[in-house]
């Protein structure tokens, strides 16, 4: 269940980024808010976040907070993969190294 929550969060972020490109940022706050509320990808992204939050709450009720929080760090790896594959972003060696350190830390924490 925890992995499902993490994946839904990654999907939600991806949808919000894509949907945000369609919103007109000219005008006032109301124009932007209406743009958010009428863009299907943004609405769907928020729905994924909401569903992920419900699953997250379930996981928190079943497992230790420290476990759930550390395991959810795998989200960073998924987000980098999405950044590369969908948005064609360049990920520096330093960012990759940071992710490797995070994953090593999670693995060590889970074994300890």
Secondary structure, DSSP 8 states (H G I E B T S, - for coil): -HHHHHHHHHHHHHHHHHHHTTS--SS-HHHHHHHHHH-HHHHHHHHHHHHHHHHHHHHHHHS-HHHHHHHTTHHHHHHHHHHHHTT-----HHHHHHHHHHHHHHHHHHH-
